[in-house]
Amino acid sequence: MRRILTVEGISCKNCVKQIHSALMELPGVKSVAVDVRTKTAFLESNPNLKNDEIKEAIDDAGYKVIEIEKV
């Protein structure tokens, strides 16, 4: 399943690395790409991964998910 996350607070390469690491640690995540310009993260995972788990991982990294869109 592919999802696009809009994340508040992405402003530099360090932010990108922190968000990437937080998402890659979740079970079932296959790939992550974070774009500092658009403040989005592209996530591919198995369908069992819940949006609440994604939000919690981002929150724990110090950022906030504004929207999760399935594509």
C-alpha positions as CSV (number, residue, x, y, z in Angstrom):
1,M,0.0,0.0,0.0
2,R,1.3,3.5,-0.9
3,R,0.6,6.5,1.2
4,I,1.6,10.2,0.9
5,L,2.1,11.9,4.3
6,T,2.0,15.7,4.7
7,V,4.3,16.4,7.6
8,E,4.6,19.7,9.5
9,G,8.1,20.8,10.5
10,I,10.3,19.4,7.7
11,S,12.8,22.1,7.0
12,C,16.3,20.5,6.5
13,K,18.2,17.3,5.6
14,N,18.4,16.3,9.3
15,C,14.6,16.4,9.4
16,V,14.4,14.1,6.4
17,K,16.8,11.7,8.0
18,Q,14.9,11.6,11.3
19,I,11.5,11.0,9.6
20,H,13.0,8.4,7.2
21,S,14.5,6.5,10.2
22,A,11.3,6.7,12.3
23,L,9.2,5.3,9.4
24,M,11.7,2.6,8.4
25,E,11.6,1.2,11.9
26,L,7.9,0.4,11.6
27,P,7.0,-3.2,10.9
28,G,5.9,-3.8,7.3
29,V,7.5,-0.7,5.8
30,K,9.1,-1.4,2.5
31,S,10.3,2.0,1.4
32,V,10.3,5.7,2.4
33,A,11.1,8.8,0.6
34,V,10.9,12.2,2.2
35,D,10.9,15.5,0.3
36,V,11.9,18.6,2.2
37,R,10.6,21.0,-0.5
38,T,7.0,19.7,-0.5
39,K,7.1,18.6,3.2
40,T,5.8,15.2,2.2
41,A,6.8,11.6,2.9
42,F,6.1,8.8,0.5
43,L,5.6,5.5,2.3
44,E,5.1,2.0,0.9
45,S,4.1,-0.7,3.4
46,N,1.9,-3.7,3.9
47,P,-1.8,-2.9,4.3
48,N,-1.7,-4.0,8.0
49,L,0.2,-0.9,9.1
50,K,-2.3,1.5,10.7
51,N,-2.3,5.3,10.2
52,D,-2.2,5.7,14.0
53,E,1.1,3.8,14.1
54,I,2.5,6.1,11.4
55,K,1.4,9.2,13.2
56,E,2.8,8.0,16.5
57,A,6.2,7.3,14.9
58,I,6.3,10.8,13.3
59,D,5.2,12.4,16.6
60,D,7.9,10.6,18.5
61,A,10.4,11.9,16.0
62,G,9.3,15.5,16.8
63,Y,7.1,16.2,13.8
64,K,3.3,16.2,13.1
65,V,1.3,14.4,10.4
66,I,-1.2,16.8,8.9
67,E,-2.7,14.3,6.4
68,I,-2.3,10.7,5.2
69,E,-3.5,10.0,1.7
70,K,-3.7,6.5,0.2
71,V,-2.6,6.2,-3.4
